[in-house]
Amino acid sequence: MRHYLHVEKYANPILHAQELQHIMNEEGLSQNKLSKKLGISRVRITQFLNLLKLSQEKQDYILAKGKAEQITERKLRKTINSE
């Protein structure tokens, strides 16, 4: 059984989203089941997974800057909606 607590330690939202996607794929979980397993809302899972739908250029920017500056979903909302 995987240890799920490490998922919350990511400072970078893209890495967090990638790990969530990996867990879903590896264990065959839906977003709803993953949210129950991790104890976070399904909407929050969706917000993170939506980051993986951004262009590679924007994902690379977040990967590069994710630890140097605090990148929040609110800051990214306009970017995500423009995709």
Secondary structure, DSSP 8 states (H G I E B T S, - for coil): ----GGGGG-SSHHHHHHHHHHHHHHHT--HHHHHHHHTS-HHHHHHHHHHTTS-HHHHHHHHHHTTTS---HHHHHHHHHH-
